Amino acid sequence: MSEYEIVFGGVAAERGWRDLKATAKNALADAWDYLTVHPTQFDSSRCYQLKGNLATVVVDGKVLPVWQYKVTDGARLRYAVDEPNPKTKKQGRVILLEASPSHPNDTDPSKNFR
């Protein structure tokens, strides 16, 4: 059993996941394995926490950290992590906020004009 379950944060994230499944099935399976075991483990080449105004999001009244996982050179998963609670035996959740077959503009330095 994994320590984290993956849930969709919205219809757009679910649709993006389906699109990625159609175009990058093996890479998405690797992402699933990674996110259900250790979604907050930094990996400079694949997984990292976002910074600045993208670093957190409020889900169900809780402020959660936001991470991004590089599925392919272009495709990204953006997600929030609700940590497990061993005292209450509550499983952790990875809330998928965005699944995109292309690099999101707001984290692409060449397209970010802020």
Biopython code that builds the backbone (N, CA, C, O; Angstrom):
import numpy as np
from Bio.PDB.StructureBuilder import StructureBuilder

atoms = [
    (1, "MET", "N", (0.841, -1.190, 0.000)),
    (1, "MET", "CA", (0.000, 0.000, 0.000)),
    (1, "MET", "C", (0.879, 1.243, 0.000)),
    (1, "MET", "O", (1.895, 1.293, 0.693)),
    (2, "SER", "N", (0.491, 2.232, -0.769)),
    (2, "SER", "CA", (1.254, 3.465, -0.817)),
    (2, "SER", "C", (0.864, 4.363, 0.354)),
    (2, "SER", "O", (-0.207, 4.221, 0.943)),
    (3, "GLU", "N", (1.747, 5.272, 0.667)),
    (3, "GLU", "CA", (1.488, 6.195, 1.760)),
    (3, "GLU", "C", (0.574, 7.338, 1.321)),
    (3, "GLU", "O", (-0.073, 7.974, 2.153)),
    (4, "TYR", "N", (0.521, 7.596, 0.022)),
    (4, "TYR", "CA", (-0.269, 8.705, -0.522)),
    (4, "TYR", "C", (-1.237, 8.199, -1.577)),
    (4, "TYR", "O", (-0.924, 7.289, -2.344)),
    (5, "GLU", "N", (-2.419, 8.801, -1.602)),
    (5, "GLU", "CA", (-3.358, 8.553, -2.691)),
    (5, "GLU", "C", (-3.350, 9.782, -3.584)),
    (5, "GLU", "O", (-3.130, 10.897, -3.111)),
    (6, "ILE", "N", (-3.588, 9.581, -4.866)),
    (6, "ILE", "CA", (-3.652, 10.698, -5.800)),
    (6, "ILE", "C", (-5.117, 10.995, -6.078)),
    (6, "ILE", "O", (-5.890, 10.109, -6.441)),
    (7, "VAL", "N", (-5.485, 12.271, -5.898)),
    (7, "VAL", "CA", (-6.852, 12.716, -6.168)),
    (7, "VAL", "C", (-6.786, 13.918, -7.112)),
    (7, "VAL", "O", (-5.805, 14.662, -7.117)),
    (8, "PHE", "N", (-7.815, 14.093, -7.891)),
    (8, "PHE", "CA", (-7.863, 15.221, -8.819)),
    (8, "PHE", "C", (-8.432, 16.437, -8.115)),
    (8, "PHE", "O", (-9.448, 16.352, -7.427)),
    (9, "GLY", "N", (-7.771, 17.568, -8.293)),
    (9, "GLY", "CA", (-8.225, 18.817, -7.695)),
    (9, "GLY", "C", (-9.270, 19.523, -8.524)),
    (9, "GLY", "O", (-9.785, 20.564, -8.117)),
    (10, "GLY", "N", (-9.592, 18.978, -9.675)),
    (10, "GLY", "CA", (-10.603, 19.578, -10.545)),
    (10, "GLY", "C", (-10.724, 18.816, -11.846)),
    (10, "GLY", "O", (-9.937, 17.916, -12.141)),
    (11, "VAL", "N", (-11.724, 19.195, -12.613)),
    (11, "VAL", "CA", (-12.000, 18.535, -13.887)),
    (11, "VAL", "C", (-10.853, 18.756, -14.877)),
    (11, "VAL", "O", (-10.497, 17.847, -15.628)),
    (12, "ALA", "N", (-10.281, 19.949, -14.878)),
    (12, "ALA", "CA", (-9.194, 20.241, -15.822)),
    (12, "ALA", "C", (-7.984, 19.353, -15.546)),
    (12, "ALA", "O", (-7.332, 18.888, -16.481)),
    (13, "ALA", "N", (-7.680, 19.115, -14.273)),
    (13, "ALA", "CA", (-6.559, 18.244, -13.923)),
    (13, "ALA", "C", (-6.834, 16.808, -14.373)),
    (13, "ALA", "O", (-5.939, 16.121, -14.866)),
    (14, "GLU", "N", (-8.061, 16.369, -14.200)),
    (14, "GLU", "CA", (-8.428, 15.015, -14.624)),
    (14, "GLU", "C", (-8.334, 14.878, -16.147)),
    (14, "GLU", "O", (-7.856, 13.866, -16.660)),
    (15, "ARG", "N", (-8.787, 15.891, -16.848)),
    (15, "ARG", "CA", (-8.715, 15.887, -18.319)),
    (15, "ARG", "C", (-7.246, 15.886, -18.771)),
    (15, "ARG", "O", (-6.874, 15.157, -19.690)),
    (16, "GLY", "N", (-6.424, 16.702, -18.119)),
    (16, "GLY", "CA", (-5.004, 16.737, -18.459)),
    (16, "GLY", "C", (-4.324, 15.408, -18.214)),
    (16, "GLY", "O", (-3.462, 14.988, -18.987)),
    (17, "TRP", "N", (-4.717, 14.737, -17.123)),
    (17, "TRP", "CA", (-4.158, 13.415, -16.812)),
    (17, "TRP", "C", (-4.494, 12.425, -17.937)),
    (17, "TRP", "O", (-3.638, 11.655, -18.372)),
    (18, "ARG", "N", (-5.742, 12.455, -18.399)),
    (18, "ARG", "CA", (-6.151, 11.568, -19.499)),
    (18, "ARG", "C", (-5.360, 11.870, -20.766)),
    (18, "ARG", "O", (-4.957, 10.954, -21.482)),
    (19, "ASP", "N", (-5.137, 13.159, -21.045)),
    (19, "ASP", "CA", (-4.358, 13.539, -22.228)),
    (19, "ASP", "C", (-2.924, 13.019, -22.119)),
    (19, "ASP", "O", (-2.370, 12.497, -23.086)),
    (20, "LEU", "N", (-2.331, 13.169, -20.930)),
    (20, "LEU", "CA", (-0.968, 12.670, -20.734)),
    (20, "LEU", "C", (-0.911, 11.149, -20.827)),
    (20, "LEU", "O", (0.052, 10.586, -21.346)),
    (21, "LYS", "N", (-1.937, 10.500, -20.325)),
    (21, "LYS", "CA", (-1.991, 9.037, -20.377)),
    (21, "LYS", "C", (-1.979, 8.562, -21.833)),
    (21, "LYS", "O", (-1.406, 7.519, -22.150)),
    (22, "ALA", "N", (-2.612, 9.331, -22.704)),
    (22, "ALA", "CA", (-2.662, 8.965, -24.119)),
    (22, "ALA", "C", (-1.338, 9.216, -24.831)),
    (22, "ALA", "O", (-1.033, 8.549, -25.820)),
    (23, "THR", "N", (-0.551, 10.165, -24.344)),
    (23, "THR", "CA", (0.673, 10.545, -25.057)),
    (23, "THR", "C", (1.968, 10.122, -24.367)),
    (23, "THR", "O", (3.008, 10.017, -25.018)),
    (24, "ALA", "N", (1.918, 9.880, -23.066)),
    (24, "ALA", "CA", (3.144, 9.549, -22.318)),
    (24, "ALA", "C", (2.839, 8.517, -21.232)),
    (24, "ALA", "O", (3.143, 8.731, -20.059)),
    (25, "LYS", "N", (2.239, 7.405, -21.631)),
    (25, "LYS", "CA", (1.737, 6.415, -20.682)),
    (25, "LYS", "C", (2.827, 5.879, -19.741)),
    (25, "LYS", "O", (2.612, 5.825, -18.530)),
    (26, "ASN", "N", (3.979, 5.485, -20.269)),
    (26, "ASN", "CA", (5.043, 4.922, -19.418)),
    (26, "ASN", "C", (5.605, 5.959, -18.458)),
    (26, "ASN", "O", (5.839, 5.661, -17.287)),
    (27, "ALA", "N", (5.821, 7.168, -18.945)),
    (27, "ALA", "CA", (6.347, 8.242, -18.086)),
    (27, "ALA", "C", (5.329, 8.603, -17.011)),
    (27, "ALA", "O", (5.707, 8.933, -15.887)),
    (28, "LEU", "N", (4.055, 8.545, -17.341)),
    (28, "LEU", "CA", (3.013, 8.851, -16.367)),
    (28, "LEU", "C", (2.925, 7.747, -15.307)),
    (28, "LEU", "O", (2.656, 8.032, -14.140)),
    (29, "ALA", "N", (3.148, 6.506, -15.701)),
    (29, "ALA", "CA", (3.183, 5.401, -14.732)),
    (29, "ALA", "C", (4.342, 5.599, -13.754)),
    (29, "ALA", "O", (4.195, 5.346, -12.558)),
    (30, "ASP", "N", (5.489, 6.048, -14.258)),
    (30, "ASP", "CA", (6.630, 6.350, -13.381)),
    (30, "ASP", "C", (6.274, 7.478, -12.414)),
    (30, "ASP", "O", (6.633, 7.430, -11.237)),
    (31, "ALA", "N", (5.569, 8.488, -12.915)),
    (31, "ALA", "CA", (5.144, 9.609, -12.071)),
    (31, "ALA", "C", (4.213, 9.114, -10.965)),
    (31, "ALA", "O", (4.349, 9.515, -9.809)),
    (32, "TRP", "N", (3.274, 8.249, -11.319)),
    (32, "TRP", "CA", (2.343, 7.685, -10.332)),
    (32, "TRP", "C", (3.122, 6.979, -9.222)),
    (32, "TRP", "O", (2.860, 7.187, -8.037)),
    (33, "ASP", "N", (4.075, 6.149, -9.617)),
    (33, "ASP", "CA", (4.884, 5.425, -8.625)),
    (33, "ASP", "C", (5.617, 6.390, -7.700)),
    (33, "ASP", "O", (5.655, 6.181, -6.488)),
    (34, "TYR", "N", (6.187, 7.426, -8.258)),
    (34, "TYR", "CA", (6.941, 8.417, -7.483)),
    (34, "TYR", "C", (6.025, 9.168, -6.515)),
    (34, "TYR", "O", (6.339, 9.308, -5.333)),
    (35, "LEU", "N", (4.898, 9.646, -7.026)),
    (35, "LEU", "CA", (4.012, 10.489, -6.233)),
    (35, "LEU", "C", (3.273, 9.734, -5.134)),
    (35, "LEU", "O", (2.920, 10.333, -4.118)),
    (36, "THR", "N", (3.031, 8.445, -5.308)),
    (36, "THR", "CA", (2.327, 7.696, -4.270)),
    (36, "THR", "C", (3.261, 7.236, -3.150)),
    (36, "THR", "O", (2.798, 6.777, -2.106)),
    (37, "VAL", "N", (4.562, 7.357, -3.361)),
    (37, "VAL", "CA", (5.521, 6.929, -2.333)),
    (37, "VAL", "C", (6.219, 8.111, -1.669)),
    (37, "VAL", "O", (6.265, 8.189, -0.442)),
    (38, "HIS", "N", (6.755, 9.020, -2.456)),
    (38, "HIS", "CA", (7.510, 10.144, -1.879)),
    (38, "HIS", "C", (7.360, 11.419, -2.706)),
    (38, "HIS", "O", (8.307, 11.846, -3.366)),
    (39, "PRO", "N", (6.161, 12.034, -2.670)),
    (39, "PRO", "CA", (5.888, 13.199, -3.520)),
    (39, "PRO", "C", (6.646, 14.467, -3.122)),
    (39, "PRO", "O", (6.691, 15.421, -3.899)),
    (40, "THR", "N", (7.232, 14.494, -1.946)),
    (40, "THR", "CA", (7.961, 15.694, -1.512)),
    (40, "THR", "C", (9.470, 15.460, -1.468)),
    (40, "THR", "O", (10.201, 16.200, -0.809)),
    (41, "GLN", "N", (9.922, 14.443, -2.162)),
    (41, "GLN", "CA", (11.363, 14.199, -2.234)),
    (41, "GLN", "C", (11.928, 14.999, -3.403)),
    (41, "GLN", "O", (11.603, 14.745, -4.562)),
    (42, "PHE", "N", (12.775, 15.965, -3.079)),
    (42, "PHE", "CA", (13.375, 16.817, -4.102)),
    (42, "PHE", "C", (14.262, 15.992, -5.023)),
    (42, "PHE", "O", (15.059, 15.171, -4.570)),
    (43, "ASP", "N", (14.114, 16.221, -6.303)),
    (43, "ASP", "CA", (14.955, 15.608, -7.332)),
    (43, "ASP", "C", (15.163, 16.694, -8.377)),
    (43, "ASP", "O", (14.260, 16.990, -9.159)),
    (44, "SER", "N", (16.339, 17.279, -8.391)),
    (44, "SER", "CA", (16.575, 18.462, -9.230)),
    (44, "SER", "C", (16.258, 18.230, -10.707)),
    (44, "SER", "O", (15.960, 19.183, -11.426)),
    (45, "SER", "N", (16.315, 17.004, -11.161)),
    (45, "SER", "CA", (16.042, 16.754, -12.577)),
    (45, "SER", "C", (14.571, 16.460, -12.857)),
    (45, "SER", "O", (14.146, 16.507, -14.011)),
    (46, "ARG", "N", (13.782, 16.157, -11.816)),
    (46, "ARG", "CA", (12.421, 15.730, -12.071)),
    (46, "ARG", "C", (11.359, 16.342, -11.159)),
    (46, "ARG", "O", (10.252, 16.607, -11.626)),
    (47, "CYS", "N", (11.647, 16.574, -9.893)),
    (47, "CYS", "CA", (10.610, 16.971, -8.940)),
    (47, "CYS", "C", (11.123, 18.052, -7.991)),
    (47, "CYS", "O", (12.199, 17.916, -7.410)),
    (48, "TYR", "N", (10.351, 19.118, -7.841)),
    (48, "TYR", "CA", (10.789, 20.230, -7.002)),
    (48, "TYR", "C", (9.582, 21.032, -6.532)),
    (48, "TYR", "O", (8.530, 21.055, -7.172)),
    (49, "GLN", "N", (9.772, 21.688, -5.389)),
    (49, "GLN", "CA", (8.714, 22.543, -4.849)),
    (49, "GLN", "C", (8.762, 23.886, -5.565)),
    (49, "GLN", "O", (9.839, 24.418, -5.837)),
    (50, "LEU", "N", (7.597, 24.425, -5.865)),
    (50, "LEU", "CA", (7.534, 25.724, -6.520)),
    (50, "LEU", "C", (7.817, 26.825, -5.505)),
    (50, "LEU", "O", (7.722, 26.609, -4.297)),
    (51, "LYS", "N", (8.162, 27.993, -6.003)),
    (51, "LYS", "CA", (8.546, 29.115, -5.145)),
    (51, "LYS", "C", (7.653, 30.322, -5.400)),
    (51, "LYS", "O", (6.855, 30.347, -6.337)),
    (52, "GLY", "N", (7.814, 31.318, -4.540)),
    (52, "GLY", "CA", (7.101, 32.583, -4.710)),
    (52, "GLY", "C", (5.601, 32.416, -4.568)),
    (52, "GLY", "O", (5.118, 31.689, -3.699)),
    (53, "ASN", "N", (4.862, 33.110, -5.447)),
    (53, "ASN", "CA", (3.402, 33.065, -5.349)),
    (53, "ASN", "C", (2.809, 31.724, -5.776)),
    (53, "ASN", "O", (1.601, 31.522, -5.653)),
    (54, "LEU", "N", (3.632, 30.810, -6.272)),
    (54, "LEU", "CA", (3.160, 29.479, -6.661)),
    (54, "LEU", "C", (3.480, 28.420, -5.604)),
    (54, "LEU", "O", (3.143, 27.251, -5.790)),
    (55, "ALA", "N", (4.120, 28.806, -4.505)),
    (55, "ALA", "CA", (4.635, 27.853, -3.515)),
    (55, "ALA", "C", (3.572, 27.158, -2.683)),
    (55, "ALA", "O", (3.797, 26.047, -2.203)),
    (56, "THR", "N", (2.420, 27.788, -2.502)),
    (56, "THR", "CA", (1.369, 27.187, -1.681)),
    (56, "THR", "C", (0.004, 27.393, -2.316)),
    (56, "THR", "O", (-0.185, 28.241, -3.189)),
    (57, "VAL", "N", (-0.932, 26.597, -1.851)),
    (57, "VAL", "CA", (-2.327, 26.699, -2.280)),
    (57, "VAL", "C", (-3.196, 26.299, -1.079)),
    (57, "VAL", "O", (-2.772, 25.514, -0.231)),
    (58, "VAL", "N", (-4.392, 26.839, -1.021)),
    (58, "VAL", "CA", (-5.322, 26.477, 0.053)),
    (58, "VAL", "C", (-6.277, 25.407, -0.482)),
    (58, "VAL", "O", (-6.972, 25.610, -1.478)),
    (59, "VAL", "N", (-6.291, 24.266, 0.209)),
    (59, "VAL", "CA", (-7.179, 23.155, -0.146)),
    (59, "VAL", "C", (-7.923, 22.745, 1.116)),
    (59, "VAL", "O", (-7.302, 22.415, 2.126)),
    (60, "ASP", "N", (-9.231, 22.763, 1.062)),
    (60, "ASP", "CA", (-10.057, 22.400, 2.218)),
    (60, "ASP", "C", (-9.662, 23.193, 3.465)),
    (60, "ASP", "O", (-9.656, 22.655, 4.573)),
    (61, "GLY", "N", (-9.333, 24.472, 3.280)),
    (61, "GLY", "CA", (-8.993, 25.347, 4.398)),
    (61, "GLY", "C", (-7.576, 25.203, 4.915)),
    (61, "GLY", "O", (-7.205, 25.886, 5.869)),
    (62, "LYS", "N", (-6.772, 24.336, 4.317)),
    (62, "LYS", "CA", (-5.384, 24.131, 4.744)),
    (62, "LYS", "C", (-4.429, 24.691, 3.691)),
    (62, "LYS", "O", (-4.638, 24.514, 2.491)),
    (63, "VAL", "N", (-3.379, 25.367, 4.157)),
    (63, "VAL", "CA", (-2.338, 25.845, 3.254)),
    (63, "VAL", "C", (-1.370, 24.685, 3.013)),
    (63, "VAL", "O", (-0.768, 24.160, 3.950)),
    (64, "LEU", "N", (-1.230, 24.295, 1.747)),
    (64, "LEU", "CA", (-0.395, 23.149, 1.392)),
    (64, "LEU", "C", (0.711, 23.566, 0.426)),
    (64, "LEU", "O", (0.521, 24.471, -0.387)),
    (65, "PRO", "N", (1.860, 22.910, 0.514)),
    (65, "PRO", "CA", (2.940, 23.191, -0.437)),
    (65, "PRO", "C", (2.592, 22.669, -1.826)),
    (65, "PRO", "O", (1.916, 21.651, -1.973)),
    (66, "VAL", "N", (3.063, 23.379, -2.830)),
    (66, "VAL", "CA", (2.820, 22.987, -4.225)),
    (66, "VAL", "C", (4.142, 22.532, -4.840)),
    (66, "VAL", "O", (5.169, 23.199, -4.714)),
    (67, "TRP", "N", (4.088, 21.389, -5.503)),
    (67, "TRP", "CA", (5.247, 20.783, -6.150)),
    (67, "TRP", "C", (4.962, 20.623, -7.633)),
    (67, "TRP", "O", (3.815, 20.668, -8.077)),
    (68, "GLN", "N", (6.036, 20.437, -8.384)),
    (68, "GLN", "CA", (5.891, 20.172, -9.811)),
    (68, "GLN", "C", (6.748, 18.963, -10.163)),
    (68, "GLN", "O", (7.894, 18.847, -9.728)),
    (69, "TYR", "N", (6.175, 18.070, -10.953)),
    (69, "TYR", "CA", (6.869, 16.868, -11.400)),
    (69, "TYR", "C", (6.997, 16.923, -12.915)),
    (69, "TYR", "O", (6.016, 17.155, -13.622)),
    (70, "LYS", "N", (8.195, 16.711, -13.400)),
    (70, "LYS", "CA", (8.482, 16.735, -14.840)),
    (70, "LYS", "C", (8.235, 15.337, -15.402)),
    (70, "LYS", "O", (9.024, 14.419, -15.176)),
    (71, "VAL", "N", (7.137, 15.187, -16.134)),
    (71, "VAL", "CA", (6.767, 13.891, -16.712)),
    (71, "VAL", "C", (7.639, 13.597, -17.925)),
    (71, "VAL", "O", (8.210, 12.513, -18.045)),
    (72, "THR", "N", (7.734, 14.571, -18.821)),
    (72, "THR", "CA", (8.592, 14.486, -20.012)),
    (72, "THR", "C", (9.302, 15.837, -20.129)),
    (72, "THR", "O", (9.168, 16.684, -19.246)),
    (73, "ASP", "N", (10.040, 16.037, -21.189)),
    (73, "ASP", "CA", (10.717, 17.330, -21.368)),
    (73, "ASP", "C", (9.740, 18.492, -21.335)),
    (73, "ASP", "O", (10.089, 19.581, -20.880)),
    (74, "GLY", "N", (8.524, 18.276, -21.810)),
    (74, "GLY", "CA", (7.538, 19.346, -21.803)),
    (74, "GLY", "C", (6.431, 19.172, -20.777)),
    (74, "GLY", "O", (5.996, 20.147, -20.164)),
    (75, "ALA", "N", (5.974, 17.952, -20.585)),
    (75, "ALA", "CA", (4.805, 17.686, -19.743)),
    (75, "ALA", "C", (5.109, 17.849, -18.256)),
    (75, "ALA", "O", (6.183, 17.474, -17.785)),
    (76, "ARG", "N", (4.147, 18.415, -17.526)),
    (76, "ARG", "CA", (4.311, 18.659, -16.094)),
    (76, "ARG", "C", (3.053, 18.278, -15.331)),
    (76, "ARG", "O", (1.938, 18.363, -15.846)),
    (77, "LEU", "N", (3.264, 17.855, -14.085)),
    (77, "LEU", "CA", (2.183, 17.679, -13.121)),
    (77, "LEU", "C", (2.427, 18.679, -12.015)),
    (77, "LEU", "O", (3.543, 18.773, -11.503)),
    (78, "ARG", "N", (1.425, 19.414, -11.642)),
    (78, "ARG", "CA", (1.508, 20.342, -10.512)),
    (78, "ARG", "C", (0.541, 19.830, -9.457)),
    (78, "ARG", "O", (-0.616, 19.528, -9.751)),
    (79, "TYR", "N", (1.023, 19.737, -8.236)),
    (79, "TYR", "CA", (0.205, 19.122, -7.202)),
    (79, "TYR", "C", (0.497, 19.698, -5.826)),
    (79, "TYR", "O", (1.573, 20.241, -5.575)),
    (80, "ALA", "N", (-0.488, 19.568, -4.937)),
    (80, "ALA", "CA", (-0.345, 19.948, -3.536)),
    (80, "ALA", "C", (-0.249, 18.663, -2.725)),
    (80, "ALA", "O", (-0.778, 17.624, -3.123)),
    (81, "VAL", "N", (0.433, 18.742, -1.579)),
    (81, "VAL", "CA", (0.629, 17.553, -0.761)),
    (81, "VAL", "C", (0.036, 17.765, 0.626)),
    (81, "VAL", "O", (0.411, 18.686, 1.352)),
    (82, "ASP", "N", (-0.893, 16.895, 0.969)),
    (82, "ASP", "CA", (-1.476, 16.845, 2.303)),
    (82, "ASP", "C", (-0.842, 15.628, 2.976)),
    (82, "ASP", "O", (-1.168, 14.489, 2.643)),
    (83, "GLU", "N", (0.055, 15.873, 3.913)),
    (83, "GLU", "CA", (0.862, 14.814, 4.516)),
    (83, "GLU", "C", (0.005, 13.811, 5.298)),
    (83, "GLU", "O", (-1.046, 14.168, 5.831)),
    (84, "PRO", "N", (0.463, 12.552, 5.362)),
    (84, "PRO", "CA", (-0.251, 11.554, 6.163)),
    (84, "PRO", "C", (-0.127, 11.885, 7.654)),
    (84, "PRO", "O", (0.789, 12.592, 8.075)),
    (85, "ASN", "N", (-1.066, 11.361, 8.434)),
    (85, "ASN", "CA", (-1.025, 11.565, 9.874)),
    (85, "ASN", "C", (-1.015, 10.198, 10.552)),
    (85, "ASN", "O", (-2.057, 9.553, 10.665)),
    (86, "PRO", "N", (0.166, 9.752, 11.008)),
    (86, "PRO", "CA", (0.255, 8.425, 11.617)),
    (86, "PRO", "C", (-0.609, 8.272, 12.876)),
    (86, "PRO", "O", (-1.085, 7.177, 13.175)),
    (87, "LYS", "N", (-0.807, 9.364, 13.607)),
    (87, "LYS", "CA", (-1.614, 9.290, 14.836)),
    (87, "LYS", "C", (-3.060, 8.931, 14.536)),
    (87, "LYS", "O", (-3.673, 8.144, 15.257)),
    (88, "THR", "N", (-3.605, 9.510, 13.471)),
    (88, "THR", "CA", (-4.996, 9.226, 13.112)),
    (88, "THR", "C", (-5.096, 8.166, 12.010)),
    (88, "THR", "O", (-6.191, 7.810, 11.575)),
    (89, "LYS", "N", (-3.948, 7.672, 11.571)),
    (89, "LYS", "CA", (-3.865, 6.678, 10.488)),
    (89, "LYS", "C", (-4.462, 7.199, 9.187)),
    (89, "LYS", "O", (-4.948, 6.430, 8.359)),
    (90, "LYS", "N", (-4.416, 8.536, 9.020)),
    (90, "LYS", "CA", (-4.920, 9.172, 7.802)),
    (90, "LYS", "C", (-3.848, 9.081, 6.711)),
    (90, "LYS", "O", (-2.702, 9.486, 6.906)),
    (91, "GLN", "N", (-4.245, 8.549, 5.583)),
    (91, "GLN", "CA", (-3.350, 8.447, 4.442)),
    (91, "GLN", "C", (-3.085, 9.835, 3.872)),
    (91, "GLN", "O", (-3.970, 10.690, 3.906)),
    (92, "GLY", "N", (-1.892, 10.072, 3.353)),
    (92, "GLY", "CA", (-1.578, 11.334, 2.710)),
    (92, "GLY", "C", (-2.282, 11.439, 1.364)),
    (92, "GLY", "O", (-2.691, 10.442, 0.768)),
    (93, "ARG", "N", (-2.410, 12.686, 0.905)),
    (93, "ARG", "CA", (-3.039, 12.919, -0.393)),
    (93, "ARG", "C", (-2.132, 13.763, -1.261)),
    (93, "ARG", "O", (-1.516, 14.721, -0.793)),
    (94, "VAL", "N", (-2.056, 13.404, -2.512)),
    (94, "VAL", "CA", (-1.450, 14.228, -3.546)),
    (94, "VAL", "C", (-2.634, 14.759, -4.337)),
    (94, "VAL", "O", (-3.329, 14.009, -5.023)),
    (95, "ILE", "N", (-2.852, 16.069, -4.231)),
    (95, "ILE", "CA", (-3.986, 16.684, -4.925)),
    (95, "ILE", "C", (-3.473, 17.248, -6.244)),
    (95, "ILE", "O", (-2.767, 18.256, -6.264)),
    (96, "LEU", "N", (-3.828, 16.604, -7.325)),
    (96, "LEU", "CA", (-3.365, 17.010, -8.642)),
    (96, "LEU", "C", (-4.091, 18.279, -9.055)),
    (96, "LEU", "O", (-5.301, 18.269, -9.279)),
    (97, "LEU", "N", (-3.346, 19.370, -9.155)),
    (97, "LEU", "CA", (-3.909, 20.671, -9.498)),
    (97, "LEU", "C", (-3.912, 20.913, -10.999)),
    (97, "LEU", "O", (-4.821, 21.540, -11.543)),
    (98, "GLU", "N", (-2.878, 20.403, -11.654)),
    (98, "GLU", "CA", (-2.736, 20.627, -13.095)),
    (98, "GLU", "C", (-1.926, 19.489, -13.700)),
    (98, "GLU", "O", (-0.926, 19.055, -13.127)),
    (99, "ALA", "N", (-2.354, 19.018, -14.840)),
    (99, "ALA", "CA", (-1.615, 18.048, -15.635)),
    (99, "ALA", "C", (-1.552, 18.631, -17.033)),
    (99, "ALA", "O", (-2.580, 18.851, -17.675)),
    (100, "SER", "N", (-0.339, 18.880, -17.497)),
    (100, "SER", "CA", (-0.198, 19.590, -18.763)),
    (100, "SER", "C", (0.799, 18.877, -19.676)),
    (100, "SER", "O", (1.893, 18.517, -19.241)),
    (101, "PRO", "N", (0.423, 18.674, -20.939)),
    (101, "PRO", "CA", (1.357, 18.067, -21.884)),
    (101, "PRO", "C", (2.470, 19.021, -22.310)),
    (101, "PRO", "O", (3.426, 18.617, -22.972)),
    (102, "SER", "N", (2.338, 20.292, -21.925)),
    (102, "SER", "CA", (3.389, 21.265, -22.247)),
    (102, "SER", "C", (3.799, 22.008, -20.979)),
    (102, "SER", "O", (3.070, 22.013, -19.986)),
    (103, "HIS", "N", (4.945, 22.619, -21.022)),
    (103, "HIS", "CA", (5.480, 23.329, -19.861)),
    (103, "HIS", "C", (4.584, 24.518, -19.530)),
    (103, "HIS", "O", (4.320, 25.343, -20.405)),
    (104, "PRO", "N", (4.102, 24.631, -18.270)),
    (104, "PRO", "CA", (3.264, 25.772, -17.900)),
    (104, "PRO", "C", (4.015, 27.098, -18.050)),
    (104, "PRO", "O", (5.174, 27.210, -17.650)),
    (105, "ASN", "N", (3.361, 28.078, -18.618)),
    (105, "ASN", "CA", (3.998, 29.375, -18.853)),
    (105, "ASN", "C", (4.453, 30.065, -17.575)),
    (105, "ASN", "O", (5.472, 30.756, -17.581)),
    (106, "ASP", "N", (3.717, 29.893, -16.473)),
    (106, "ASP", "CA", (4.058, 30.630, -15.257)),
    (106, "ASP", "C", (5.342, 30.150, -14.575)),
    (106, "ASP", "O", (5.855, 30.836, -13.691)),
    (107, "THR", "N", (5.865, 28.995, -14.965)),
    (107, "THR", "CA", (7.148, 28.539, -14.418)),
    (107, "THR", "C", (8.236, 28.441, -15.485)),
    (107, "THR", "O", (9.333, 27.951, -15.217)),
    (108, "ASP", "N", (7.936, 28.898, -16.669)),
    (108, "ASP", "CA", (8.919, 28.884, -17.759)),
    (108, "ASP", "C", (9.593, 30.254, -17.810)),
    (108, "ASP", "O", (8.961, 31.236, -18.200)),
    (109, "PRO", "N", (10.879, 30.336, -17.417)),
    (109, "PRO", "CA", (11.562, 31.618, -17.372)),
    (109, "PRO", "C", (11.582, 32.361, -18.712)),
    (109, "PRO", "O", (11.585, 33.592, -18.739)),
    (110, "SER", "N", (11.595, 31.617, -19.818)),
    (110, "SER", "CA", (11.639, 32.291, -21.115)),
    (110, "SER", "C", (10.301, 32.908, -21.497)),
    (110, "SER", "O", (10.241, 33.743, -22.399)),
    (111, "LYS", "N", (9.211, 32.501, -20.810)),
    (111, "LYS", "CA", (7.889, 33.037, -21.118)),
    (111, "LYS", "C", (7.305, 33.851, -19.975)),
    (111, "LYS", "O", (6.212, 34.403, -20.103)),
    (112, "ASN", "N", (8.011, 33.929, -18.875)),
    (112, "ASN", "CA", (7.502, 34.605, -17.695)),
    (112, "ASN", "C", (7.970, 36.059, -17.709)),
    (112, "ASN", "O", (9.148, 36.341, -17.488)),
    (113, "PHE", "N", (7.064, 36.955, -17.964)),
    (113, "PHE", "CA", (7.426, 38.359, -18.137)),
    (113, "PHE", "C", (7.191, 39.196, -16.890)),
    (113, "PHE", "O", (7.215, 40.425, -16.968)),
    (114, "ARG", "N", (6.965, 38.564, -15.737)),
    (114, "ARG", "CA", (6.744, 39.314, -14.499)),
    (114, "ARG", "C", (8.010, 39.897, -13.972)),
    (114, "ARG", "O", (8.000, 40.559, -12.934)),
]
sb = StructureBuilder()
sb.init_structure("model")
sb.init_model(0)
sb.init_chain("A")
sb.init_seg("    ")
for serial, (resi, resn, name, xyz) in enumerate(atoms, 1):
    if name == "N":
        sb.init_residue(resn, " ", resi, " ")
    sb.init_atom(name, np.array(xyz, "f"), 0.0, 1.0, " ", f" {name:<3s}", serial, name[0])
structure = sb.get_structure()
